[in-house]
C-alpha cells in the first residue's frame, strides 16, 4: 500500500519517473543495479536484508550509486541513524505530505542541502555520542573557512545560502563543500554532518 501510494504521488509529477519497485532488501539491490535510478526510497525494515544492509550494498557495488532516502515510520529511530551512517542521504516519514515527498526527492537529486537538519541533530544527540580521546586528523586539515562551511552545512544551508552567509560566490561555496567532503572522507553532505557530530567537531544542543 505504501509503495502504491508513493508511485501514484511521484508519477503525477512531469519531471519524475518511477523505474522500479522491490518488496525485499535483496530485491531492492537487484532492481537498483538493473534500473540505475537517480534516487531510491528505501524502507528501513524489510525481509531478507534490511534497508541498512541494502543501502551499504548499493553504495559499495555501484560506481555511480543513486542517492538513497530512508522511508520510516518513526524519525527518532536507531535504524534511521544507522542508515544515515551507512550512506543514506536523508530520511522521510511515511506520513509525510505528498508535496514534502516530491520536494525531498528533488532536493536529494540536486544534492545541495541536508534534509531535516534539526532531525539529524536530534538523531546524532541520541545515537551518535561517542567519547573521543582526540580530534580525528581531518579536523586539523580543515581551513578556518571550511570549518565555517561545515557548521553551516549542519544547519541545512544550501550552497547559495552558505555563499550569502559568508560573503562569497556560489561557485566558491561549492568548492569549499567539495573540500569538506574530501577531507572528512564523507560521501555527501549528510555523511559529513554525521561525521562532524560523531567526532565532537559539532556538538548537538
C-alpha positions in Angstrom: 0.0 0.0 0.0 2.8 2.4 0.8 4.6 1.6 -2.4 1.4 2.1 -4.4 0.8 5.5 -2.7 4.4 6.6 -3.4 4.2 5.6 -7.0 0.9 7.5 -7.6 2.4 10.6 -5.9 5.6 10.6 -7.8 4.3 9.6 -11.3 1.9 12.6 -11.1 4.9 14.9 -11.4 6.1 15.5 -15.0 9.8 15.5 -14.1 9.8 12.3 -12.0 9.6 8.7 -13.2 9.3 5.5 -11.2 11.6 3.0 -12.8 11.3 0.1 -10.4 9.9 -1.4 -7.2 11.1 -4.0 -4.7 9.5 -6.0 -1.9 12.6 -7.1 -0.1 16.1 -5.6 0.6 17.8 -8.2 -1.6 15.4 -7.4 -4.4 16.0 -3.7 -4.0 19.7 -4.2 -4.6 19.0 -6.1 -7.8 16.4 -3.6 -9.1 18.7 -0.7 -8.4 21.6 -2.4 -10.3 19.3 -3.1 -13.2 17.3 0.2 -13.4 20.1 2.6 -12.2 17.7 5.2 -10.7 18.9 8.7 -9.6 17.1 8.4 -6.2 16.0 5.4 -4.1 13.3 5.5 -1.5 14.4 2.7 0.9 12.3 1.2 3.7 14.3 0.5 6.9 12.7 -2.8 7.8 12.3 -5.3 5.0 12.6 -9.1 4.6 15.8 -10.9 3.7 18.1 -8.0 4.3 17.0 -4.7 5.9 17.3 -1.3 4.4 20.6 -0.5 6.1 22.4 -3.5 4.6 20.7 -2.9 1.2 22.0 0.7 1.4 25.5 -0.4 2.1 25.5 -3.0 -0.7 24.2 -0.5 -3.3 26.7 2.2 -2.3 29.6 -0.3 -2.2 29.0 -2.1 -5.5 27.9 0.7 -8.0 30.4 3.1 -9.5 27.8 5.9 -9.6 25.3 4.9 -7.0 21.9 6.6 -6.6 21.0 8.9 -3.7 19.2 6.9 -1.1 16.4 8.3 1.1 15.2 6.1 4.0 11.5 6.0 4.5 10.4 5.3 8.0 7.5 5.4 10.5 9.5 6.9 13.4 12.1 9.7 13.0 13.7 9.1 16.4 14.9 5.6 15.5 18.4 4.0 15.8 17.7 2.2 12.4 17.4 5.6 10.7 20.6 6.8 12.2 22.4 3.6 11.2 21.1 4.1 7.7 22.4 7.6 7.6 25.8 6.4 8.8 25.7 3.7 6.1 25.4 6.4 3.5 21.7 7.3 3.1 21.3 10.9 2.0 18.4 11.6 4.3 15.1 10.2 5.5 11.4 10.8 5.2 8.4 9.8 7.3 5.8 7.6 5.8 3.2 10.0 6.9 4.8 12.9 5.0 2.5 15.0 2.9 2.7 14.4 -0.9 4.3 17.8 -1.6 7.0 17.1 1.1 7.8 13.8 -0.6 8.1 15.3 -4.0 10.3 18.2 -2.7 12.5 15.7 -0.9 13.2 13.6 -4.0 14.1 16.7 -6.0 16.3 18.1 -3.2 18.2 14.9 -2.8 18.6 14.5 -6.5 20.2 18.0 -6.5 22.5 17.1 -3.6 22.5 20.7 -2.5 21.4 20.7 1.1 20.5 18.5 4.1 17.1 17.0 4.6 15.6 18.0 8.0 18.9 19.2 9.7 17.1 19.5 13.1 16.1 15.9 13.0 19.6 14.8 12.1 20.9 16.8 15.0 18.4 15.0 17.3 19.5 11.6 16.0 23.1 12.5 16.5 22.5 13.6 20.0 20.6 10.3 20.8 22.7 7.8 19.0 25.9 9.4 17.8 27.6 10.4 21.1 30.9 8.6 21.3 33.7 9.7 23.6 36.7 10.9 21.6 40.2 10.7 23.0 41.4 13.2 20.5 40.0 15.0 17.5 40.3 13.0 14.2 43.1 14.1 11.8 40.6 15.7 9.4 39.7 18.3 11.9 43.2 19.8 11.8 43.2 19.6 8.0 40.1 21.9 7.6 40.9 25.5 7.0 39.0 28.1 9.1 36.7 28.8 6.2 36.0 25.1 5.6 35.2 24.7 9.3 32.7 27.5 9.0 31.2 25.9 5.9 30.8 22.5 7.6 28.9 24.2 10.5 26.6 25.9 8.1 26.1 22.6 6.2 25.0 21.1 9.5 22.3 23.7 9.7 20.9 22.5 6.4 22.1 25.5 4.3 22.3 25.3 0.6 25.4 26.4 -1.3 23.7 29.7 -2.2 22.8 30.3 1.5 26.3 29.4 2.6 27.7 31.8 0.0 25.4 34.6 1.2 26.2 34.0 4.9 30.0 34.1 4.3 30.1 36.7 1.6 31.4 34.9 -1.4 30.0 33.4 -4.7 28.1 30.2 -5.1 30.9 28.6 -7.1 33.3 29.3 -4.1 30.8 27.7 -1.7 30.6 24.6 -3.9 34.4 24.4 -3.9 34.5 24.6 -0.1 31.8 22.0 0.3 33.7 19.7 -2.0 36.9 20.2 0.1 35.0 19.4 3.3 33.7 16.2 1.8 37.1 15.2 0.6 38.8 15.9 3.9 36.2 14.3 6.1 36.0 11.3 3.8 32.3 11.7 3.5 30.2 10.6 0.5 27.8 13.5 0.7 26.6 16.4 2.9 24.6 14.1 5.3 27.6 11.9 6.0 29.8 14.9 6.5 27.4 16.2 9.1 27.1 12.8 10.8 30.9 12.6 11.0 31.1 16.1 12.4 28.7 15.3 15.2 30.3 11.9 16.0 33.8 13.4 16.1 32.7 16.1 18.6 33.5 18.8 16.0 29.9 19.9 16.3 28.0 19.2 19.5 24.2 18.7 19.4 22.4 21.2 21.5 
